[in-house]
């Protein structure tokens, strides 16, 4: 492989590594969001304040310990707090598995770039 080909290949590895790093950060953010949502469900009392945005809040009482969970494509499903917590636990598990796969791909990409040096 000549120098131009090596330089091109190295740039491709670097671009792929940056994309994978962004994916890692996104997944880590989603995992943290699951954790904070789970804590919010646990701390949900009879009266709570909910943000509507732009500094506007509404006081509300959860209906009989039920919450709404988005199950995909904007579809909401009513769940008990325990069901919602289990839903978040499963989601977190899937995210952690995805994180491992992306980190493995990142490690392979870094090794590929290092092999060019």
C-alpha positions in Angstrom: 0.0 0.0 0.0 1.5 3.3 -1.0 1.4 6.5 1.2 -1.7 8.0 -0.5 -3.6 4.8 0.0 -2.5 4.6 3.6 -3.5 8.2 4.2 -6.9 7.7 2.7 -7.5 4.5 4.7 -6.4 6.3 7.9 -8.9 9.1 7.2 -11.6 6.5 6.7 -10.8 4.8 10.0 -10.7 8.2 11.8 -14.1 9.2 10.3 -15.6 5.8 11.3 -14.1 6.1 14.8 -15.7 9.6 15.3 -19.1 8.2 14.2 -18.8 5.3 16.7 -17.7 7.7 19.5 -20.8 9.8 18.8 -23.0 6.6 18.9 -21.3 5.7 22.3 -22.2 9.1 23.7 -25.8 8.9 22.5 -26.3 5.5 24.0 -24.7 6.6 27.3 -27.1 9.5 27.3 -30.1 7.2 26.8 -28.9 4.9 29.6 -28.6 7.9 31.9 -32.1 9.1 30.8 -33.5 5.6 31.7 -31.9 5.8 35.1 -33.2 9.3 35.9 -36.7 8.4 34.6 -36.7 5.3 36.9 -35.8 7.5 39.8 -38.6 10.0 38.9 -41.1 7.2 38.8 -39.9 6.0 42.2 -40.2 9.5 43.7 -43.6 10.3 42.1 -46.0 11.3 44.8 -49.7 12.1 44.9 -49.0 15.6 43.7 -46.3 16.5 41.4 -45.1 19.4 39.2 -44.6 18.7 35.5 -42.9 21.1 33.1 -44.8 22.1 30.0 -41.8 24.0 28.7 -40.6 27.6 28.7 -40.7 27.7 32.5 -44.4 26.8 32.8 -45.3 24.0 35.2 -48.6 22.3 36.0 -49.5 20.5 39.2 -51.0 17.1 38.6 -51.9 13.9 40.4 -51.0 10.6 38.7 -54.1 8.6 38.1 -54.2 5.5 40.4 -50.4 5.1 40.1 -50.5 4.8 36.4 -48.0 6.3 33.9 -47.9 6.5 30.1 -44.9 4.9 28.4 -44.0 5.5 24.8 -43.5 2.1 23.1 -42.4 3.4 19.8 -43.5 5.6 16.9 -45.3 7.9 19.4 -47.6 5.2 20.6 -48.4 5.5 24.4 -49.3 2.6 26.6 -50.7 2.9 30.1 -48.6 1.0 32.6 -48.4 0.7 36.4 -45.4 2.2 38.0 -43.9 -1.3 38.4 -44.6 -2.1 34.7 -43.0 1.1 33.6 -39.9 0.4 35.8 -39.6 -3.1 34.2 -40.0 -1.5 30.8 -37.1 0.9 31.6 -35.0 -2.0 33.0 -35.4 -3.9 29.7 -34.7 -0.8 27.6 -31.6 -0.2 29.7 -30.5 -3.8 29.1 -30.9 -3.5 25.3 -29.0 -0.2 25.4 -26.1 -1.7 27.4 -25.9 -4.6 24.8 -25.8 -2.0 22.0 -23.2 0.0 23.8 -20.9 -3.1 24.0 -21.4 -3.8 20.3 -20.5 -0.2 19.4 -17.5 -0.1 21.7 -16.3 -3.4 20.2 -16.6 -1.9 16.7 -14.7 1.2 17.9 -11.9 -0.9 19.3 -11.6 -2.8 16.0 -11.6 0.5 14.1 -8.8 1.9 16.3 -6.8 -1.3 15.8 -7.3 -1.0 12.0 -6.0 2.5 12.1 -3.0 1.5 14.2 -2.1 -1.2 11.8 -1.5 1.4 9.1 1.3 3.1 11.1 
